[in-house]
Amino acid sequence: MAKFTKDEIFEELKTILIEELEIAESSVKGDANLFEDLDLDSIDAVDIAVRMQKFTNKKLTPEQFKEIRTVDDVVDAVFELLNENE
């Protein structure tokens, strides 16, 4: 299975945010809050989760998903998901 670094996960997430959700590139920072700073809604959040699932072939649980607030939270959650059961 392919492993991704946090930087690679961030770049994929950044691409999704910019190209699919039309977020300004300058706004996509690790500490940016998905809902307050990037003005995403729950539908956008689900879209991100689905796209990250396609990227990694792993699915975040609803519990993991509820903990996500920032861009870094997404990166960390996906990274942990990819590295569990090692």
PDB file of N, CA, C and O in Angstrom, chain B, residues numbered from 101:
ATOM      1  N   MET B 101       0.850  -1.197   0.000  1.00  0.00           N
ATOM      2  CA  MET B 101       0.000   0.000   0.000  1.00  0.00           C
ATOM      3  C   MET B 101       0.886   1.248   0.000  1.00  0.00           C
ATOM      4  O   MET B 101       1.894   1.311   0.704  1.00  0.00           O
ATOM      5  N   ALA B 102       0.503   2.206  -0.778  1.00  0.00           N
ATOM      6  CA  ALA B 102       1.256   3.457  -0.844  1.00  0.00           C
ATOM      7  C   ALA B 102       1.113   4.232   0.452  1.00  0.00           C
ATOM      8  O   ALA B 102       0.021   4.365   1.005  1.00  0.00           O
ATOM      9  N   LYS B 103       2.235   4.736   0.918  1.00  0.00           N
ATOM     10  CA  LYS B 103       2.224   5.596   2.107  1.00  0.00           C
ATOM     11  C   LYS B 103       2.429   7.028   1.639  1.00  0.00           C
ATOM     12  O   LYS B 103       3.166   7.294   0.689  1.00  0.00           O
ATOM     13  N   PHE B 104       1.769   7.924   2.318  1.00  0.00           N
ATOM     14  CA  PHE B 104       1.910   9.336   1.971  1.00  0.00           C
ATOM     15  C   PHE B 104       2.488  10.082   3.154  1.00  0.00           C
ATOM     16  O   PHE B 104       2.196   9.763   4.306  1.00  0.00           O
ATOM     17  N   THR B 105       3.319  11.089   2.861  1.00  0.00           N
ATOM     18  CA  THR B 105       3.818  11.963   3.923  1.00  0.00           C
ATOM     19  C   THR B 105       2.737  12.993   4.237  1.00  0.00           C
ATOM     20  O   THR B 105       1.783  13.166   3.479  1.00  0.00           O
ATOM     21  N   LYS B 106       2.906  13.667   5.359  1.00  0.00           N
ATOM     22  CA  LYS B 106       1.951  14.727   5.699  1.00  0.00           C
ATOM     23  C   LYS B 106       1.969  15.815   4.636  1.00  0.00           C
ATOM     24  O   LYS B 106       0.932  16.404   4.330  1.00  0.00           O
ATOM     25  N   ASP B 107       3.140  16.085   4.075  1.00  0.00           N
ATOM     26  CA  ASP B 107       3.226  17.104   3.013  1.00  0.00           C
ATOM     27  C   ASP B 107       2.431  16.684   1.783  1.00  0.00           C
ATOM     28  O   ASP B 107       1.758  17.511   1.168  1.00  0.00           O
ATOM     29  N   GLU B 108       2.502  15.411   1.420  1.00  0.00           N
ATOM     30  CA  GLU B 108       1.753  14.924   0.258  1.00  0.00           C
ATOM     31  C   GLU B 108       0.246  14.976   0.519  1.00  0.00           C
ATOM     32  O   GLU B 108      -0.535  15.331  -0.365  1.00  0.00           O
ATOM     33  N   ILE B 109      -0.144  14.624   1.721  1.00  0.00           N
ATOM     34  CA  ILE B 109      -1.566  14.698   2.085  1.00  0.00           C
ATOM     35  C   ILE B 109      -2.036  16.147   2.037  1.00  0.00           C
ATOM     36  O   ILE B 109      -3.112  16.438   1.515  1.00  0.00           O
ATOM     37  N   PHE B 110      -1.226  17.059   2.585  1.00  0.00           N
ATOM     38  CA  PHE B 110      -1.577  18.483   2.568  1.00  0.00           C
ATOM     39  C   PHE B 110      -1.727  18.977   1.132  1.00  0.00           C
ATOM     40  O   PHE B 110      -2.676  19.697   0.824  1.00  0.00           O
ATOM     41  N   GLU B 111      -0.807  18.600   0.254  1.00  0.00           N
ATOM     42  CA  GLU B 111      -0.867  19.060  -1.140  1.00  0.00           C
ATOM     43  C   GLU B 111      -2.126  18.550  -1.832  1.00  0.00           C
ATOM     44  O   GLU B 111      -2.749  19.284  -2.599  1.00  0.00           O
ATOM     45  N   GLU B 112      -2.506  17.303  -1.571  1.00  0.00           N
ATOM     46  CA  GLU B 112      -3.728  16.755  -2.169  1.00  0.00           C
ATOM     47  C   GLU B 112      -4.949  17.508  -1.644  1.00  0.00           C
ATOM     48  O   GLU B 112      -5.840  17.872  -2.411  1.00  0.00           O
ATOM     49  N   LEU B 113      -4.981  17.735  -0.337  1.00  0.00           N
ATOM     50  CA  LEU B 113      -6.094  18.471   0.270  1.00  0.00           C
ATOM     51  C   LEU B 113      -6.156  19.891  -0.281  1.00  0.00           C
ATOM     52  O   LEU B 113      -7.235  20.401  -0.582  1.00  0.00           O
ATOM     53  N   LYS B 114      -5.004  20.518  -0.412  1.00  0.00           N
ATOM     54  CA  LYS B 114      -4.936  21.877  -0.957  1.00  0.00           C
ATOM     55  C   LYS B 114      -5.509  21.910  -2.380  1.00  0.00           C
ATOM     56  O   LYS B 114      -6.269  22.814  -2.727  1.00  0.00           O
ATOM     57  N   THR B 115      -5.142  20.927  -3.188  1.00  0.00           N
ATOM     58  CA  THR B 115      -5.658  20.838  -4.562  1.00  0.00           C
ATOM     59  C   THR B 115      -7.183  20.718  -4.556  1.00  0.00           C
ATOM     60  O   THR B 115      -7.869  21.387  -5.330  1.00  0.00           O
ATOM     61  N   ILE B 116      -7.704  19.864  -3.681  1.00  0.00           N
ATOM     62  CA  ILE B 116      -9.161  19.694  -3.573  1.00  0.00           C
ATOM     63  C   ILE B 116      -9.816  21.019  -3.196  1.00  0.00           C
ATOM     64  O   ILE B 116     -10.800  21.429  -3.813  1.00  0.00           O
ATOM     65  N   LEU B 117      -9.274  21.681  -2.190  1.00  0.00           N
ATOM     66  CA  LEU B 117      -9.863  22.938  -1.714  1.00  0.00           C
ATOM     67  C   LEU B 117      -9.841  24.010  -2.797  1.00  0.00           C
ATOM     68  O   LEU B 117     -10.821  24.732  -2.980  1.00  0.00           O
ATOM     69  N   ILE B 118      -8.735  24.114  -3.507  1.00  0.00           N
ATOM     70  CA  ILE B 118      -8.587  25.167  -4.527  1.00  0.00           C
ATOM     71  C   ILE B 118      -9.403  24.849  -5.783  1.00  0.00           C
ATOM     72  O   ILE B 118     -10.170  25.685  -6.262  1.00  0.00           O
ATOM     73  N   GLU B 119      -9.231  23.630  -6.312  1.00  0.00           N
ATOM     74  CA  GLU B 119      -9.844  23.298  -7.600  1.00  0.00           C
ATOM     75  C   GLU B 119     -11.322  22.935  -7.495  1.00  0.00           C
ATOM     76  O   GLU B 119     -12.121  23.321  -8.348  1.00  0.00           O
ATOM     77  N   GLU B 120     -11.683  22.198  -6.457  1.00  0.00           N
ATOM     78  CA  GLU B 120     -13.063  21.716  -6.353  1.00  0.00           C
ATOM     79  C   GLU B 120     -13.972  22.675  -5.579  1.00  0.00           C
ATOM     80  O   GLU B 120     -15.140  22.851  -5.927  1.00  0.00           O
ATOM     81  N   LEU B 121     -13.431  23.288  -4.538  1.00  0.00           N
ATOM     82  CA  LEU B 121     -14.264  24.131  -3.677  1.00  0.00           C
ATOM     83  C   LEU B 121     -13.984  25.619  -3.843  1.00  0.00           C
ATOM     84  O   LEU B 121     -14.568  26.457  -3.155  1.00  0.00           O
ATOM     85  N   GLU B 122     -13.072  25.935  -4.777  1.00  0.00           N
ATOM     86  CA  GLU B 122     -12.790  27.325  -5.158  1.00  0.00           C
ATOM     87  C   GLU B 122     -12.350  28.191  -3.985  1.00  0.00           C
ATOM     88  O   GLU B 122     -12.763  29.344  -3.856  1.00  0.00           O
ATOM     89  N   ILE B 123     -11.506  27.616  -3.133  1.00  0.00           N
ATOM     90  CA  ILE B 123     -10.916  28.363  -2.015  1.00  0.00           C
ATOM     91  C   ILE B 123      -9.654  29.036  -2.537  1.00  0.00           C
ATOM     92  O   ILE B 123      -8.899  28.430  -3.298  1.00  0.00           O
ATOM     93  N   ALA B 124      -9.419  30.277  -2.138  1.00  0.00           N
ATOM     94  CA  ALA B 124      -8.213  30.990  -2.560  1.00  0.00           C
ATOM     95  C   ALA B 124      -6.982  30.280  -1.997  1.00  0.00           C
ATOM     96  O   ALA B 124      -6.950  29.913  -0.823  1.00  0.00           O
ATOM     97  N   GLU B 125      -5.975  30.093  -2.842  1.00  0.00           N
ATOM     98  CA  GLU B 125      -4.766  29.387  -2.416  1.00  0.00           C
ATOM     99  C   GLU B 125      -4.136  30.032  -1.184  1.00  0.00           C
ATOM    100  O   GLU B 125      -3.632  29.332  -0.306  1.00  0.00           O
ATOM    101  N   SER B 126      -4.161  31.349  -1.118  1.00  0.00           N
ATOM    102  CA  SER B 126      -3.567  32.051   0.024  1.00  0.00           C
ATOM    103  C   SER B 126      -4.274  31.752   1.342  1.00  0.00           C
ATOM    104  O   SER B 126      -3.711  31.980   2.413  1.00  0.00           O
ATOM    105  N   SER B 127      -5.503  31.243   1.271  1.00  0.00           N
ATOM    106  CA  SER B 127      -6.271  30.919   2.476  1.00  0.00           C
ATOM    107  C   SER B 127      -5.988  29.520   3.007  1.00  0.00           C
ATOM    108  O   SER B 127      -6.305  29.212   4.156  1.00  0.00           O
ATOM    109  N   VAL B 128      -5.398  28.682   2.182  1.00  0.00           N
ATOM    110  CA  VAL B 128      -5.188  27.282   2.565  1.00  0.00           C
ATOM    111  C   VAL B 128      -3.892  27.164   3.363  1.00  0.00           C
ATOM    112  O   VAL B 128      -2.804  27.020   2.807  1.00  0.00           O
ATOM    113  N   LYS B 129      -4.044  27.230   4.669  1.00  0.00           N
ATOM    114  CA  LYS B 129      -2.929  27.112   5.605  1.00  0.00           C
ATOM    115  C   LYS B 129      -3.287  26.039   6.623  1.00  0.00           C
ATOM    116  O   LYS B 129      -4.461  25.723   6.819  1.00  0.00           O
ATOM    117  N   GLY B 130      -2.281  25.489   7.260  1.00  0.00           N
ATOM    118  CA  GLY B 130      -2.499  24.414   8.209  1.00  0.00           C
ATOM    119  C   GLY B 130      -3.464  24.746   9.318  1.00  0.00           C
ATOM    120  O   GLY B 130      -4.276  23.911   9.718  1.00  0.00           O
ATOM    121  N   ASP B 131      -3.375  25.990   9.827  1.00  0.00           N
ATOM    122  CA  ASP B 131      -4.217  26.361  10.972  1.00  0.00           C
ATOM    123  C   ASP B 131      -5.558  26.970  10.551  1.00  0.00           C
ATOM    124  O   ASP B 131      -6.321  27.439  11.396  1.00  0.00           O
ATOM    125  N   ALA B 132      -5.843  26.965   9.251  1.00  0.00           N
ATOM    126  CA  ALA B 132      -7.118  27.533   8.781  1.00  0.00           C
ATOM    127  C   ALA B 132      -8.273  26.637   9.222  1.00  0.00           C
ATOM    128  O   ALA B 132      -8.265  25.430   8.978  1.00  0.00           O
ATOM    129  N   ASN B 133      -9.264  27.243   9.874  1.00  0.00           N
ATOM    130  CA  ASN B 133     -10.454  26.514  10.284  1.00  0.00           C
ATOM    131  C   ASN B 133     -11.327  26.300   9.050  1.00  0.00           C
ATOM    132  O   ASN B 133     -11.633  27.242   8.321  1.00  0.00           O
ATOM    133  N   LEU B 134     -11.716  25.060   8.831  1.00  0.00           N
ATOM    134  CA  LEU B 134     -12.471  24.729   7.616  1.00  0.00           C
ATOM    135  C   LEU B 134     -13.793  25.479   7.529  1.00  0.00           C
ATOM    136  O   LEU B 134     -14.224  25.864   6.442  1.00  0.00           O
ATOM    137  N   PHE B 135     -14.426  25.682   8.659  1.00  0.00           N
ATOM    138  CA  PHE B 135     -15.770  26.263   8.662  1.00  0.00           C
ATOM    139  C   PHE B 135     -15.756  27.775   8.859  1.00  0.00           C
ATOM    140  O   PHE B 135     -16.541  28.491   8.237  1.00  0.00           O
ATOM    141  N   GLU B 136     -14.864  28.263   9.723  1.00  0.00           N
ATOM    142  CA  GLU B 136     -14.830  29.703   9.995  1.00  0.00           C
ATOM    143  C   GLU B 136     -13.958  30.456   8.993  1.00  0.00           C
ATOM    144  O   GLU B 136     -14.379  31.470   8.436  1.00  0.00           O
ATOM    145  N   ASP B 137     -12.733  29.955   8.763  1.00  0.00           N
ATOM    146  CA  ASP B 137     -11.797  30.669   7.882  1.00  0.00           C
ATOM    147  C   ASP B 137     -12.061  30.400   6.406  1.00  0.00           C
ATOM    148  O   ASP B 137     -11.965  31.308   5.580  1.00  0.00           O
ATOM    149  N   LEU B 138     -12.391  29.165   6.077  1.00  0.00           N
ATOM    150  CA  LEU B 138     -12.582  28.796   4.667  1.00  0.00           C
ATOM    151  C   LEU B 138     -14.048  28.791   4.259  1.00  0.00           C
ATOM    152  O   LEU B 138     -14.374  28.581   3.091  1.00  0.00           O
ATOM    153  N   ASP B 139     -14.924  29.022   5.221  1.00  0.00           N
ATOM    154  CA  ASP B 139     -16.358  29.155   4.971  1.00  0.00           C
ATOM    155  C   ASP B 139     -16.970  27.925   4.298  1.00  0.00           C
ATOM    156  O   ASP B 139     -17.835  28.041   3.430  1.00  0.00           O
ATOM    157  N   LEU B 140     -16.503  26.746   4.716  1.00  0.00           N
ATOM    158  CA  LEU B 140     -17.074  25.510   4.185  1.00  0.00           C
ATOM    159  C   LEU B 140     -18.300  25.135   5.000  1.00  0.00           C
ATOM    160  O   LEU B 140     -18.451  25.556   6.147  1.00  0.00           O
ATOM    161  N   ASP B 141     -19.177  24.337   4.395  1.00  0.00           N
ATOM    162  CA  ASP B 141     -20.335  23.838   5.132  1.00  0.00           C
ATOM    163  C   ASP B 141     -20.217  22.317   5.259  1.00  0.00           C
ATOM    164  O   ASP B 141     -19.233  21.726   4.815  1.00  0.00           O
ATOM    165  N   SER B 142     -21.205  21.702   5.856  1.00  0.00           N
ATOM    166  CA  SER B 142     -21.128  20.261   6.101  1.00  0.00           C
ATOM    167  C   SER B 142     -21.084  19.462   4.802  1.00  0.00           C
ATOM    168  O   SER B 142     -20.461  18.401   4.753  1.00  0.00           O
ATOM    169  N   ILE B 143     -21.728  19.947   3.765  1.00  0.00           N
ATOM    170  CA  ILE B 143     -21.692  19.267   2.464  1.00  0.00           C
ATOM    171  C   ILE B 143     -20.264  19.297   1.907  1.00  0.00           C
ATOM    172  O   ILE B 143     -19.776  18.295   1.384  1.00  0.00           O
ATOM    173  N   ASP B 144     -19.603  20.447   2.022  1.00  0.00           N
ATOM    174  CA  ASP B 144     -18.209  20.561   1.583  1.00  0.00           C
ATOM    175  C   ASP B 144     -17.319  19.604   2.374  1.00  0.00           C
ATOM    176  O   ASP B 144     -16.429  18.965   1.814  1.00  0.00           O
ATOM    177  N   ALA B 145     -17.567  19.513   3.674  1.00  0.00           N
ATOM    178  CA  ALA B 145     -16.766  18.637   4.528  1.00  0.00           C
ATOM    179  C   ALA B 145     -16.915  17.180   4.106  1.00  0.00           C
ATOM    180  O   ALA B 145     -15.931  16.441   4.066  1.00  0.00           O
ATOM    181  N   VAL B 146     -18.129  16.767   3.794  1.00  0.00           N
ATOM    182  CA  VAL B 146     -18.362  15.403   3.318  1.00  0.00           C
ATOM    183  C   VAL B 146     -17.652  15.191   1.982  1.00  0.00           C
ATOM    184  O   VAL B 146     -17.064  14.135   1.750  1.00  0.00           O
ATOM    185  N   ASP B 147     -17.707  16.183   1.113  1.00  0.00           N
ATOM    186  CA  ASP B 147     -17.036  16.105  -0.176  1.00  0.00           C
ATOM    187  C   ASP B 147     -15.529  15.906   0.008  1.00  0.00           C
ATOM    188  O   ASP B 147     -14.914  15.091  -0.680  1.00  0.00           O
ATOM    189  N   ILE B 148     -14.943  16.657   0.942  1.00  0.00           N
ATOM    190  CA  ILE B 148     -13.517  16.511   1.241  1.00  0.00           C
ATOM    191  C   ILE B 148     -13.234  15.093   1.724  1.00  0.00           C
ATOM    192  O   ILE B 148     -12.274  14.463   1.283  1.00  0.00           O
ATOM    193  N   ALA B 149     -14.064  14.598   2.622  1.00  0.00           N
ATOM    194  CA  ALA B 149     -13.866  13.246   3.164  1.00  0.00           C
ATOM    195  C   ALA B 149     -13.916  12.199   2.060  1.00  0.00           C
ATOM    196  O   ALA B 149     -13.099  11.278   2.040  1.00  0.00           O
ATOM    197  N   VAL B 150     -14.869  12.333   1.145  1.00  0.00           N
ATOM    198  CA  VAL B 150     -15.005  11.380   0.039  1.00  0.00           C
ATOM    199  C   VAL B 150     -13.782  11.451  -0.875  1.00  0.00           C
ATOM    200  O   VAL B 150     -13.255  10.422  -1.297  1.00  0.00           O
ATOM    201  N   ARG B 151     -13.342  12.646  -1.173  1.00  0.00           N
ATOM    202  CA  ARG B 151     -12.186  12.800  -2.065  1.00  0.00           C
ATOM    203  C   ARG B 151     -10.898  12.291  -1.418  1.00  0.00           C
ATOM    204  O   ARG B 151     -10.057  11.698  -2.094  1.00  0.00           O
ATOM    205  N   MET B 152     -10.743  12.520  -0.116  1.00  0.00           N
ATOM    206  CA  MET B 152      -9.562  12.009   0.579  1.00  0.00           C
ATOM    207  C   MET B 152      -9.629  10.482   0.664  1.00  0.00           C
ATOM    208  O   MET B 152      -8.598   9.810   0.636  1.00  0.00           O
ATOM    209  N   GLN B 153     -10.824   9.947   0.766  1.00  0.00           N
ATOM    210  CA  GLN B 153     -10.986   8.490   0.766  1.00  0.00           C
ATOM    211  C   GLN B 153     -10.531   7.905  -0.572  1.00  0.00           C
ATOM    212  O   GLN B 153      -9.858   6.875  -0.604  1.00  0.00           O
ATOM    213  N   LYS B 154     -10.894   8.557  -1.665  1.00  0.00           N
ATOM    214  CA  LYS B 154     -10.459   8.099  -2.991  1.00  0.00           C
ATOM    215  C   LYS B 154      -8.944   8.184  -3.120  1.00  0.00           C
ATOM    216  O   LYS B 154      -8.321   7.313  -3.728  1.00  0.00           O
ATOM    217  N   PHE B 155      -8.356   9.219  -2.557  1.00  0.00           N
ATOM    218  CA  PHE B 155      -6.910   9.446  -2.611  1.00  0.00           C
ATOM    219  C   PHE B 155      -6.166   8.371  -1.829  1.00  0.00           C
ATOM    220  O   PHE B 155      -5.115   7.903  -2.269  1.00  0.00           O
ATOM    221  N   THR B 156      -6.696   7.973  -0.675  1.00  0.00           N
ATOM    222  CA  THR B 156      -5.980   7.067   0.225  1.00  0.00           C
ATOM    223  C   THR B 156      -6.506   5.636   0.238  1.00  0.00           C
ATOM    224  O   THR B 156      -5.827   4.729   0.720  1.00  0.00           O
ATOM    225  N   ASN B 157      -7.699   5.432  -0.283  1.00  0.00           N
ATOM    226  CA  ASN B 157      -8.386   4.143  -0.180  1.00  0.00           C
ATOM    227  C   ASN B 157      -8.691   3.764   1.270  1.00  0.00           C
ATOM    228  O   ASN B 157      -8.830   2.584   1.592  1.00  0.00           O
ATOM    229  N   LYS B 158      -8.793   4.757   2.129  1.00  0.00           N
ATOM    230  CA  LYS B 158      -9.149   4.547   3.537  1.00  0.00           C
ATOM    231  C   LYS B 158     -10.269   5.524   3.886  1.00  0.00           C
ATOM    232  O   LYS B 158     -10.367   6.612   3.317  1.00  0.00           O
ATOM    233  N   LYS B 159     -11.112   5.110   4.834  1.00  0.00           N
ATOM    234  CA  LYS B 159     -12.263   5.931   5.192  1.00  0.00           C
ATOM    235  C   LYS B 159     -12.161   6.402   6.643  1.00  0.00           C
ATOM    236  O   LYS B 159     -11.915   5.613   7.555  1.00  0.00           O
ATOM    237  N   LEU B 160     -12.357   7.706   6.831  1.00  0.00           N
ATOM    238  CA  LEU B 160     -12.420   8.250   8.185  1.00  0.00           C
ATOM    239  C   LEU B 160     -13.735   7.833   8.826  1.00  0.00           C
ATOM    240  O   LEU B 160     -14.774   7.812   8.167  1.00  0.00           O
ATOM    241  N   THR B 161     -13.688   7.505  10.104  1.00  0.00           N
ATOM    242  CA  THR B 161     -14.917   7.170  10.814  1.00  0.00           C
ATOM    243  C   THR B 161     -15.666   8.448  11.149  1.00  0.00           C
ATOM    244  O   THR B 161     -15.063   9.521  11.172  1.00  0.00           O
ATOM    245  N   PRO B 162     -16.960   8.361  11.408  1.00  0.00           N
ATOM    246  CA  PRO B 162     -17.699   9.555  11.825  1.00  0.00           C
ATOM    247  C   PRO B 162     -17.093  10.195  13.075  1.00  0.00           C
ATOM    248  O   PRO B 162     -17.111  11.418  13.218  1.00  0.00           O
ATOM    249  N   GLU B 163     -16.555   9.366  13.983  1.00  0.00           N
ATOM    250  CA  GLU B 163     -15.933   9.905  15.200  1.00  0.00           C
ATOM    251  C   GLU B 163     -14.690  10.726  14.855  1.00  0.00           C
ATOM    252  O   GLU B 163     -14.489  11.814  15.394  1.00  0.00           O
ATOM    253  N   GLN B 164     -13.865  10.205  13.961  1.00  0.00           N
ATOM    254  CA  GLN B 164     -12.677  10.951  13.537  1.00  0.00           C
ATOM    255  C   GLN B 164     -13.090  12.235  12.837  1.00  0.00           C
ATOM    256  O   GLN B 164     -12.497  13.294  13.043  1.00  0.00           O
ATOM    257  N   PHE B 165     -14.102  12.123  12.021  1.00  0.00           N
ATOM    258  CA  PHE B 165     -14.560  13.260  11.227  1.00  0.00           C
ATOM    259  C   PHE B 165     -15.055  14.403  12.111  1.00  0.00           C
ATOM    260  O   PHE B 165     -14.829  15.574  11.805  1.00  0.00           O
ATOM    261  N   LYS B 166     -15.732  14.059  13.209  1.00  0.00           N
ATOM    262  CA  LYS B 166     -16.272  15.083  14.109  1.00  0.00           C
ATOM    263  C   LYS B 166     -15.179  15.907  14.782  1.00  0.00           C
ATOM    264  O   LYS B 166     -15.411  17.052  15.171  1.00  0.00           O
ATOM    265  N   GLU B 167     -13.985  15.325  14.917  1.00  0.00           N
ATOM    266  CA  GLU B 167     -12.876  16.005  15.586  1.00  0.00           C
ATOM    267  C   GLU B 167     -12.172  17.010  14.679  1.00  0.00           C
ATOM    268  O   GLU B 167     -11.386  17.829  15.155  1.00  0.00           O
ATOM    269  N   ILE B 168     -12.441  16.954  13.404  1.00  0.00           N
ATOM    270  CA  ILE B 168     -11.726  17.784  12.428  1.00  0.00           C
ATOM    271  C   ILE B 168     -12.271  19.205  12.411  1.00  0.00           C
ATOM    272  O   ILE B 168     -13.468  19.432  12.237  1.00  0.00           O
ATOM    273  N   ARG B 169     -11.366  20.148  12.595  1.00  0.00           N
ATOM    274  CA  ARG B 169     -11.724  21.567  12.548  1.00  0.00           C
ATOM    275  C   ARG B 169     -10.857  22.359  11.561  1.00  0.00           C
ATOM    276  O   ARG B 169     -11.331  23.290  10.909  1.00  0.00           O
ATOM    277  N   THR B 170      -9.576  21.971  11.464  1.00  0.00           N
ATOM    278  CA  THR B 170      -8.633  22.735  10.645  1.00  0.00           C
ATOM    279  C   THR B 170      -8.062  21.889   9.516  1.00  0.00           C
ATOM    280  O   THR B 170      -8.253  20.674   9.468  1.00  0.00           O
ATOM    281  N   VAL B 171      -7.363  22.555   8.617  1.00  0.00           N
ATOM    282  CA  VAL B 171      -6.671  21.860   7.531  1.00  0.00           C
ATOM    283  C   VAL B 171      -5.692  20.846   8.114  1.00  0.00           C
ATOM    284  O   VAL B 171      -5.634  19.706   7.653  1.00  0.00           O
ATOM    285  N   ASP B 172      -4.916  21.252   9.131  1.00  0.00           N
ATOM    286  CA  ASP B 172      -3.972  20.322   9.767  1.00  0.00           C
ATOM    287  C   ASP B 172      -4.678  19.123  10.390  1.00  0.00           C
ATOM    288  O   ASP B 172      -4.142  18.015  10.378  1.00  0.00           O
ATOM    289  N   ASP B 173      -5.880  19.335  10.937  1.00  0.00           N
ATOM    290  CA  ASP B 173      -6.639  18.219  11.508  1.00  0.00           C
ATOM    291  C   ASP B 173      -6.934  17.166  10.439  1.00  0.00           C
ATOM    292  O   ASP B 173      -6.841  15.967  10.703  1.00  0.00           O
ATOM    293  N   VAL B 174      -7.286  17.612   9.240  1.00  0.00           N
ATOM    294  CA  VAL B 174      -7.556  16.677   8.143  1.00  0.00           C
ATOM    295  C   VAL B 174      -6.285  15.908   7.817  1.00  0.00           C
ATOM    296  O   VAL B 174      -6.304  14.682   7.707  1.00  0.00           O
ATOM    297  N   VAL B 175      -5.184  16.628   7.665  1.00  0.00           N
ATOM    298  CA  VAL B 175      -3.900  16.002   7.330  1.00  0.00           C
ATOM    299  C   VAL B 175      -3.524  14.984   8.403  1.00  0.00           C
ATOM    300  O   VAL B 175      -3.154  13.854   8.081  1.00  0.00           O
ATOM    301  N   ASP B 176      -3.613  15.369   9.665  1.00  0.00           N
ATOM    302  CA  ASP B 176      -3.237  14.473  10.759  1.00  0.00           C
ATOM    303  C   ASP B 176      -4.135  13.242  10.807  1.00  0.00           C
ATOM    304  O   ASP B 176      -3.648  12.129  11.009  1.00  0.00           O
ATOM    305  N   ALA B 177      -5.438  13.429  10.624  1.00  0.00           N
ATOM    306  CA  ALA B 177      -6.380  12.310  10.676  1.00  0.00           C
ATOM    307  C   ALA B 177      -6.107  11.323   9.541  1.00  0.00           C
ATOM    308  O   ALA B 177      -6.116  10.111   9.753  1.00  0.00           O
ATOM    309  N   VAL B 178      -5.868  11.837   8.353  1.00  0.00           N
ATOM    310  CA  VAL B 178      -5.586  10.961   7.206  1.00  0.00           C
ATOM    311  C   VAL B 178      -4.253  10.248   7.404  1.00  0.00           C
ATOM    312  O   VAL B 178      -4.135   9.059   7.108  1.00  0.00           O
ATOM    313  N   PHE B 179      -3.252  10.967   7.901  1.00  0.00           N
ATOM    314  CA  PHE B 179      -1.934  10.375   8.150  1.00  0.00           C
ATOM    315  C   PHE B 179      -2.039   9.239   9.177  1.00  0.00           C
ATOM    316  O   PHE B 179      -1.475   8.163   8.979  1.00  0.00           O
ATOM    317  N   GLU B 180      -2.762   9.486  10.271  1.00  0.00           N
ATOM    318  CA  GLU B 180      -2.957   8.454  11.296  1.00  0.00           C
ATOM    319  C   GLU B 180      -3.687   7.248  10.717  1.00  0.00           C
ATOM    320  O   GLU B 180      -3.329   6.106  11.002  1.00  0.00           O
ATOM    321  N   LEU B 181      -4.691   7.498   9.919  1.00  0.00           N
ATOM    322  CA  LEU B 181      -5.467   6.433   9.296  1.00  0.00           C
ATOM    323  C   LEU B 181      -4.581   5.537   8.431  1.00  0.00           C
ATOM    324  O   LEU B 181      -4.712   4.313   8.438  1.00  0.00           O
ATOM    325  N   LEU B 182      -3.682   6.174   7.692  1.00  0.00           N
ATOM    326  CA  LEU B 182      -2.789   5.424   6.804  1.00  0.00           C
ATOM    327  C   LEU B 182      -1.735   4.631   7.564  1.00  0.00           C
ATOM    328  O   LEU B 182      -1.193   3.656   7.042  1.00  0.00           O
ATOM    329  N   ASN B 183      -1.446   5.042   8.788  1.00  0.00           N
ATOM    330  CA  ASN B 183      -0.361   4.420   9.538  1.00  0.00           C
ATOM    331  C   ASN B 183      -0.840   3.539  10.688  1.00  0.00           C
ATOM    332  O   ASN B 183      -0.023   3.027  11.453  1.00  0.00           O
ATOM    333  N   GLU B 184      -2.160   3.355  10.819  1.00  0.00           N
ATOM    334  CA  GLU B 184      -2.631   2.472  11.874  1.00  0.00           C
ATOM    335  C   GLU B 184      -2.446   1.021  11.447  1.00  0.00           C
ATOM    336  O   GLU B 184      -2.328   0.714  10.261  1.00  0.00           O
ATOM    337  N   ASN B 185      -2.425   0.156  12.421  1.00  0.00           N
ATOM    338  CA  ASN B 185      -2.233  -1.281  12.191  1.00  0.00           C
ATOM    339  C   ASN B 185      -0.872  -1.606  11.580  1.00  0.00           C
ATOM    340  O   ASN B 185      -0.734  -2.580  10.841  1.00  0.00           O
ATOM    341  N   GLU B 186       0.106  -0.807  11.885  1.00  0.00           N
ATOM    342  CA  GLU B 186       1.467  -1.061  11.371  1.00  0.00           C
ATOM    343  C   GLU B 186       2.231  -1.915  12.354  1.00  0.00           C
ATOM    344  O   GLU B 186       3.393  -2.243  12.114  1.00  0.00           O
TER     345      GLU B 186
END
